[in-house]
């Protein structure tokens, strides 16, 4: 029986070539990988923006409610002063 040995460097090179061929076969070349990275970055920015918008809306609603309560209290005590 023949013993077949491969070095870690050879294995890594084989895996790299296989991965590149696999990506090319489904149309993902180096340029597409950059596009995917950009899309992920854009999606992350959209999520941050959406979170920020909700926080702002929540602050505005809370402030409006507190101002309404403060105004109602002021109106009720205004006549007593």
N, C-alpha and C positions, 0 to 999 in steps of 0.2 A: 504494500500500500504506500502511496506517495503522500508525503506530508507537505501540505501547501501552507506557506506562511506569507503574511502580508504585513508590512510595517504600518504603523499608525498614519504616517504621512501619505502613503499610497492609498490607504483606505479613505482618508479625508479628501484626497484629490479625486478619487473615484466618486465619492458622494457628491462633491461639488459639481462634477461634470454631469452626473445623473440628475441633480436638482436643476441645473441650468437647462438640460434637455427637456425635462418635465415641464418647466415653466414656459419654455419656448413652444412646446407642443400645445399648450392651452392659451398661447398668445400673451403671456406675461414676460416681456423682456425687461431689460433694465429701465427703460423709459416708463413702462407700465408700473413698475415698482415705485418709481418716484411719484406717479400719479396717485397710487394707492396711499402713499405716505401723506401727500397733500390732502387727499379726501379725508383721511383720518384726522388730520390737523383741523380741517374745516369743520368736521363733525364735532370735535372737541370744543372748538370756539363757539359753535352754535349752542351746544349744551351749556357752556358757561354763560352765554348771553341770555338764554332762556331762564336759567336759574337767577341771574341778576334781575331780569325783568320781573319775575315773580316776587323776589325780595322787595323790589321797589314798589310794586303794586300793593303788597302787604303793608309796607310802611305807610303808603299814602292812605289806605283805608283805615289803618289804625289811628293815624294822625287826625283824619277827618272825624272819626267816631269820638276821639278824645276832645277835639275842638267843639263838637256838637254838645257833648256832656258839659264841658266847661261853660259854654254859652248858655245852656239851660240852667245851670246852677247860678251863673251871674244874673240872668234874667229873673230868677226867683228871689234872689237876695237883693237885687237892685231896689225893689220897692220897700224893703225893710230897713234900708240904710237911711 
